């Protein structure tokens, strides 16, 4: 307990907050990589402290310096006027060993879903917020953390590096994929031409599943969105990539309320052939991560089997879509 409180006090002091006002440190669940804690001060204000694992902890290549990426997401969300945590300090010894942020109100959508009558309105509002995020642009393509090297001048180069990295992780960890890693790489290369349509590096959260969307449930009045959190997987790339986690293991085209709100706020959401190839590429990338990360996380045989049974068929479907649709792109 002493080390935990001392670490929290140092983080508060680094952000210009009074370390002596710390009243409580509470671990938060839900994170799969970083340690996450809620800090409560004597005046009732709340903050979130993230601490990365030790450098020797097994992980995936893109997970280095995740907190740098999350700080970039917080800055981008503030620029877009989208409710999200505000980064107060990234510091300490070593490369970004902690990130202190403000806390957002509400509970994860996955834990306290809104009533069905309110769902469409909230999904529409979510669409408008995501569209505003996608108007924020970066200096190049890829992960701002530099985990996979410098930002790239074009999206095909950046995304190729991203998929090559996770496939290298799959080989290193001997992840159980539905097709050999070399075959997966060959399929992804067949769809790469569709990536050239993307010329502006937009802010992509890439982890907007219901656990990272907070909903407030006031005693009176309608439920409302409290904030978008856990932007540590953020990269500069194709806005379409966010549609994968927003419809995790599903099809964003079936979420009419979200797409209506997204388009109302100026988001471009067309689903021509090239866009569908890109969407399949991003599905494949996310599902490769989900299958591979279970090994270094040591989640246990039962959990790994559940993930494999659920995700592996979706990866296969994404690869099939790339092969089928990619031929149409190559012929145009």
DOSETOR-298850 format. One line per 10 residues: number of its first residue (from 1); their letters; for each residue x, y, z of C-alpha. Coordinates in Angstrom, 3 decimals, decimal comma. Layout:
<drenlums>
NUM> a> X/Y/Z  ...
</drenlums>
This chain:
<drenlums>
1> xxxxxxxxxx> 0,000/0,000/0,000  2,820/2,385/0,842  4,419/2,175/-2,598  1,027/2,624/-4,284  0,226/5,774/-2,327  3,712/7,175/-2,756  3,492/6,633/-6,518  0,092/8,357/-6,600  1,431/11,313/-4,594  4,397/11,698/-6,951
11> xxxxxxxxxx> 2,062/11,714/-9,956  -0,152/14,351/-8,337  2,826/16,527/-7,501  4,104/16,226/-11,065  0,783/17,571/-12,308  0,807/20,500/-9,882  -1,849/18,948/-7,640  -1,508/18,732/-3,845  -0,124/15,270/-2,970  -1,245/15,687/0,632
21> xxxxxxxxxx> -4,883/15,866/-0,520  -4,891/12,224/-1,603  -7,746/10,472/0,225  -8,067/7,131/-1,563  -6,391/4,946/-4,181  -8,665/2,382/-5,776  -7,650/-0,135/-8,452  -9,857/-0,125/-11,531  -10,650/-3,309/-13,402  -11,032/-3,798/-17,138
31> xxxxxxxxxx> -7,493/-3,036/-18,264  -5,532/-5,871/-19,846  -2,080/-4,322/-20,029  -1,514/-1,229/-17,891  -2,270/-0,928/-14,190  -5,138/1,554/-13,717  -6,019/3,307/-10,454  -8,560/5,909/-9,412  -7,246/8,680/-7,162  -9,765/10,479/-4,973
41> xxxxxxxxxx> -8,769/13,770/-3,338  -10,203/15,275/-0,176  -12,165/17,863/-2,196  -14,006/15,068/-4,031  -12,130/15,412/-7,331  -11,219/12,197/-9,126  -8,265/11,313/-11,336  -7,085/8,220/-13,186  -3,483/7,038/-12,969  -2,092/4,543/-15,486
51> xxxxxxxxxx> 1,180/2,714/-14,953  2,733/0,495/-17,622  4,021/-2,978/-16,795  7,708/-3,614/-16,238  9,817/-3,456/-19,427  10,426/-7,199/-19,161  6,699/-8,011/-19,239  5,774/-9,927/-22,415  3,655/-7,952/-24,838  3,083/-7,151/-28,482
61> xxxxxxxxxx> 5,369/-4,933/-30,528  2,887/-2,071/-30,898  2,310/-1,939/-27,115  5,535/-0,136/-26,310  4,954/3,381/-24,928  1,173/3,040/-25,043  0,742/5,926/-22,626  2,354/8,284/-25,128  -0,378/7,334/-27,578  -3,067/7,825/-24,948
71> xxxxxxxxxx> -1,771/11,297/-24,153  -1,959/12,073/-27,885  -5,553/10,829/-27,951  -6,464/13,044/-24,992  -4,971/16,063/-26,770  -6,820/15,221/-29,984  -10,132/14,760/-28,193  -9,688/18,145/-26,497  -8,981/19,715/-29,891  -12,151/18,142/-31,280
81> xxxxxxxxxx> -14,286/19,167/-28,306  -15,131/15,527/-27,562  -15,575/14,548/-23,897  -12,631/12,371/-22,895  -9,988/12,345/-20,165  -7,576/15,263/-20,099  -3,920/14,285/-19,726  -2,323/16,133/-16,808  1,142/14,613/-16,734  3,204/11,963/-18,460
91> xxxxxxxxxx> 6,369/11,559/-16,486  8,751/9,969/-14,065  11,905/8,051/-14,907  12,077/6,136/-18,179  9,815/6,372/-21,252  6,402/7,556/-20,052  6,183/5,445/-16,875  2,857/6,955/-15,829  -0,047/8,954/-17,181  -2,284/11,002/-14,895
101> xxxxxxxxxx> -5,656/12,029/-16,334  -8,907/13,555/-15,264  -11,765/11,094/-14,718  -14,879/11,086/-16,898  -18,357/10,613/-15,432  -20,445/7,540/-16,039  -20,088/3,775/-16,272  -18,999/1,645/-19,233  -21,793/1,007/-21,741  -21,006/-2,723/-21,402
111> xxxxxxxxxx> -21,681/-2,696/-17,650  -24,670/-0,339/-17,521  -26,256/-0,296/-20,988  -28,895/2,349/-21,683  -32,547/1,463/-21,998  -33,564/0,319/-25,457  -35,648/3,475/-25,914  -32,518/5,593/-25,402  -30,094/3,468/-27,384  -30,670/4,952/-30,847
121> xxxxxxxxxx> -30,291/8,531/-29,599  -27,059/7,687/-27,786  -25,635/5,823/-30,772  -26,420/8,851/-32,915  -24,617/11,123/-30,473  -21,711/8,690/-30,428  -21,567/8,910/-34,220  -21,357/12,697/-34,057  -18,562/12,566/-31,483  -16,538/10,054/-33,471
131> xxxxxxxxxx> -16,933/12,164/-36,611  -15,490/15,133/-34,709  -12,556/13,014/-33,564  -11,859/12,038/-37,159  -11,456/15,690/-38,154  -8,267/15,808/-36,038  -5,221/15,062/-38,185  -1,638/14,123/-37,428  1,817/14,715/-38,909  2,076/11,255/-40,491
141> xxxxxxxxxx> 0,628/7,749/-40,451  1,044/5,131/-37,715  1,454/4,952/-33,942  2,495/8,269/-32,360  4,370/6,324/-29,679  7,046/5,358/-32,207  6,656/1,730/-31,110  6,952/0,550/-34,724  9,311/3,291/-35,879  8,771/6,843/-37,153
151> xxxxxxxxxx> 5,463/7,938/-38,629  5,157/7,001/-42,302  4,383/9,384/-45,187  1,597/7,146/-46,538  -1,025/4,851/-45,075  -0,044/1,722/-46,999  3,470/1,841/-45,565  2,209/2,408/-42,020  -0,476/-0,273/-42,107  1,906/-2,797/-43,658
161> xxxxxxxxxx> 4,299/-2,201/-40,748  1,425/-2,646/-38,290  0,263/-5,950/-39,758  3,822/-7,216/-40,196  4,432/-6,498/-36,503  1,405/-8,380/-35,207  2,142/-11,318/-37,495  5,705/-11,384/-36,150  4,191/-11,411/-32,663  1,915/-14,295/-33,660
171> xxxxxxxxxx> 4,923/-16,279/-34,865  7,005/-15,452/-31,782  4,234/-16,432/-29,367  3,029/-19,346/-31,487  -0,496/-17,986/-31,462  -3,152/-20,333/-32,800  -4,435/-18,644/-35,945  -7,032/-20,168/-38,282  -4,551/-19,888/-41,168  -0,728/-19,878/-41,127
181> xxxxxxxxxx> 0,809/-16,455/-40,544  2,507/-16,456/-43,955  -0,843/-17,096/-45,665  -2,459/-14,298/-43,677  0,350/-11,939/-44,727  -0,139/-12,865/-48,386  -3,883/-12,183/-48,209  -3,323/-8,805/-46,565  -0,865/-7,849/-49,311  -3,522/-8,618/-51,931
191> xxxxxxxxxx> -5,801/-5,982/-50,443  -3,107/-3,342/-49,900  -3,947/-1,323/-53,022  -7,189/-0,167/-51,380  -5,161/1,593/-48,685  -3,884/4,129/-51,192  -7,273/5,878/-51,123  -6,377/7,192/-47,648  -4,315/10,373/-47,956  -4,984/12,205/-44,657
201> xxxxxxxxxx> -3,799/10,767/-41,300  -6,841/11,073/-39,032  -7,093/10,339/-35,320  -8,281/6,736/-34,887  -9,114/5,480/-31,376  -9,309/1,824/-32,520  -10,726/0,516/-29,234  -14,227/1,963/-29,085  -15,964/-1,171/-27,888  -18,751/-0,638/-25,299
211> xxxxxxxxxx> -16,316/-0,969/-22,388  -14,602/2,268/-23,428  -17,774/4,307/-23,938  -19,049/5,807/-20,681  -22,753/6,430/-20,108  -24,220/8,586/-17,355  -27,546/7,518/-15,854  -28,922/10,528/-13,941  -31,726/9,985/-11,458  -33,871/12,279/-13,545
221> xxxxxxxxxx> -33,719/12,762/-17,283  -32,264/10,727/-20,105  -29,019/8,824/-20,150  -26,131/10,656/-21,802  -22,611/9,890/-22,953  -20,002/10,676/-20,314  -16,831/10,268/-22,333  -14,639/8,132/-24,544  -11,788/6,538/-22,609  -8,737/4,264/-22,960
231> xxxxxxxxxx> -7,259/5,820/-26,079  -3,949/3,983/-25,652  -4,405/2,024/-28,922  -4,759/5,268/-30,896  -2,987/5,761/-34,215  -3,009/8,192/-37,137  -4,706/6,523/-40,080  -7,981/5,754/-41,831  -11,175/6,804/-39,967  -12,852/3,683/-41,309
241> xxxxxxxxxx> -10,673/1,623/-38,951  -12,704/2,845/-35,970  -15,796/1,128/-37,363  -14,363/-2,280/-36,414  -14,419/-1,895/-32,625  -17,584/0,208/-32,810  -19,283/-2,918/-34,196  -17,026/-5,493/-32,565  -17,519/-8,926/-34,169  -20,383/-7,398/-36,134
251> xxxxxxxxxx> -21,132/-5,110/-39,089  -21,217/-1,324/-38,627  -23,548/-1,041/-41,616  -26,325/-2,427/-39,428  -25,942/0,437/-36,920  -28,122/2,978/-38,701  -28,340/5,330/-35,714  -24,573/5,605/-35,393  -24,024/6,112/-39,127  -26,743/8,763/-39,300
261> xxxxxxxxxx> -25,109/10,742/-36,500  -21,661/10,239/-38,009  -22,763/11,602/-41,381  -24,684/14,480/-39,800  -21,428/15,663/-38,237  -19,578/15,504/-41,545  -18,122/12,000/-41,316  -17,666/10,118/-44,568  -19,099/6,610/-44,342  -19,323/5,126/-47,810
271> xxxxxxxxxx> -19,054/1,394/-48,378  -17,869/1,014/-51,959  -15,641/-1,877/-52,916  -12,331/-0,283/-51,873  -13,810/0,843/-48,550  -15,082/-2,656/-47,860  -11,621/-4,069/-48,581  -10,110/-1,602/-46,115  -12,728/-2,451/-43,514  -11,898/-6,147/-43,950
281> xxxxxxxxxx> -8,185/-5,341/-43,556  -8,844/-3,521/-40,290  -11,056/-6,349/-39,047  -8,237/-8,768/-39,789  -5,729/-6,566/-37,952  -7,847/-6,271/-34,808  -8,709/-9,959/-34,737  -5,040/-10,881/-35,174  -4,266/-8,752/-32,120  -7,074/-10,341/-30,110
291> xxxxxxxxxx> -5,931/-13,877/-30,921  -2,232/-13,194/-30,395  -2,383/-11,189/-27,170  -3,947/-14,078/-25,235  -0,552/-15,819/-25,229  1,677/-13,173/-23,580  -1,255/-12,219/-21,321  -1,353/-15,853/-20,080  -5,144/-15,630/-19,842  -5,604/-19,349/-19,203
301> xxxxxxxxxx> -6,707/-22,200/-21,421  -10,446/-21,692/-20,999  -10,372/-17,967/-21,761  -8,040/-18,515/-24,691  -10,415/-21,131/-26,100  -13,389/-18,772/-25,783  -11,516/-16,026/-27,624  -10,374/-18,447/-30,307  -13,866/-19,894/-30,810  -15,346/-16,405/-31,130
311> xxxxxxxxxx> -12,649/-14,485/-32,966  -11,003/-17,029/-35,279  -14,141/-17,419/-37,484  -14,335/-13,613/-37,774  -10,694/-13,439/-38,851  -11,354/-16,125/-41,454  -14,363/-14,181/-42,754  -12,310/-10,975/-42,970  -9,557/-12,738/-44,924  -12,155/-14,240/-47,272
321> xxxxxxxxxx> -13,595/-10,757/-47,863  -10,142/-9,350/-48,648  -9,513/-12,098/-51,198  -12,910/-11,755/-52,852  -13,183/-7,958/-52,876  -9,478/-7,335/-53,466  -9,713/-8,841/-56,941  -12,281/-6,195/-57,869  -10,009/-3,401/-56,619  -7,012/-4,747/-58,535
331> xx> -9,058/-4,921/-61,747  -10,183/-1,273/-61,596
</drenlums>
